[in-house]
Amino acid sequence: MSPIFFILITLLLTSIVWSVIFLMAWYTLGKKLYALFWASAFMCSACQWGTILLQPYFESDVTYWMLAVSFSMASVLLGTWGHCIRTRCPINMNYLLAFAVITFAAVYYFKAVNVHVGLNMSLYIYYDIILLFINAIIILKHKPKSLPAEIGAAVTYTVCGLCLFIAATIALMQGAQVNQAYLDLYILINFITVPTAHVGMAVFIIFIMASDLAQEMQKLAMTDVLTQCVNRRGFYEIGQQKLETQLSCEQHVSLIYWDIDSFKNINDEYGHAGGDEVLIQATKRVRACLNKDDIFARIGGEEFVILIARDSELKAKQFADTLRTTLASKPIEYKQQCIDVTASFGVISIKCATTQIDKAIDLADKALYIAKHEGKNKVAYAVPLN
Ligand SMILES: Nc1nc2c(ncn2[C@@H]2O[C@H](COP(=O)(O)OP(=O)(O)OP(=O)(O)O)[C@@H](O)[C@H]2O)c(=O)[nH]1
């Protein structure tokens, strides 16, 4: 029996296994739609290898070829669709579908109407190659800093695309009729690279899903459930890093420590649920005033810190007063009742990138203590940390 038969059997079985794995990943890892697309992509791949294995049983060579071609194109298209969904890439899938239909029609034309072996063997592979390159770009471009799994997947897609490009070009070089020498070379390159690329792509996609999950978990571990702010642990982890980057970008950095005034009284008057609602609404109001890069953390019951960077020292200093007036501007509604809320603020300017964030928090906390002692609903400034 030809070794190609065994390679095809291996490809068929591994495609089925990958499809089942992606189906299970869809079920267990939060029913992400893109996992379903990848499961279908590998199922189409299995159908493609199955069709090739069953070639001797087809009465019409055109039917056999067009079926194998459609499974190959569907597999790459569904895989790409999955990546587009995961990365929220704005590519209009209708264009890729239309491109697939045109390629399919062209392959049919050169297979059944005006026979040209080189073209009917290579055109659909060129379609697959273009999609593989698109995949690599989508995966790398959607975030400023790609995950190692994404880099690995993009490299695998690119290498696979390049190998297929060589194989397709050799197939095309046959011209209108079969050329045995080119055909043998095509088969050699194809069957050396396809199994490795196949396994490589599947493993990297699984690795991407695991990395996404790890990132989600890490985000959850650093998020306060009630207010959706960063929690104490998260602030210590990202605050220091942020401080260094912002100061190196010549930004003016301030740390604001604030605390809702007489929160115990709010709890006593409106109950714990009322207190929780105040925390939620107050943080929403504050968040609406922040820039995208500011870090907003809840580090205690009704105590928060914000690390901001502004292009002038005055803006960075005055920002706490904007927050104070915003919070006090109107009462918070809770069960048809109005709760007046104010907060006190301690602010410290940080000028040196090596400043330890916990030292800055300590000094801002001392300033907050002064604001409380001066009658609450106030902003107090600590001596800047040089
Ligand atoms: N509703 C609610 N209350 C909380 C939460 N965490 C802490 N608290 C309450 O917040 C209150 C904080 O009270 P204090 O530390 O005395 O502070 P305060 O009443 O705001 O007084 P000042 O800070 O001096 O203005 C306590 O009664 C805590 O039980 C929470 O997640 N939800």
The ligand as an ORCA input file, in Angstrom:
! r2SCAN-3c Opt
* xyz 0 1
  N     -22.042     48.335     52.264
  C     -20.779     48.056     52.426
  N     -20.114     48.505     53.494
  C     -18.809     48.253     53.634
  C     -18.116     47.484     52.679
  N     -16.830     47.378     53.096
  C     -16.731     48.062     54.262
  N     -17.925     48.612     54.589
  C     -18.277     49.433     55.733
  O     -17.692     50.725     55.582
  C     -17.695     51.334     56.860
  C     -16.431     52.177     56.998
  O     -16.575     52.890     58.157
  P     -15.444     53.794     58.768
  O     -14.093     53.187     58.507
  O     -15.790     54.093     60.166
  O     -15.446     55.104     57.888
  P     -16.553     56.212     57.669
  O     -17.831     55.915     58.363
  O     -16.634     56.410     56.191
  O     -15.901     57.475     58.335
  P     -14.884     58.478     57.692
  O     -13.952     57.678     56.849
  O     -14.190     59.131     58.848
  O     -15.663     59.434     56.869
  C     -17.798     50.218     57.889
  O     -19.036     50.298     58.521
  C     -17.728     48.945     57.041
  O     -18.553     47.907     57.574
  C     -18.841     46.989     51.556
  O     -18.321     46.309     50.662
  N     -20.151     47.299     51.469
*
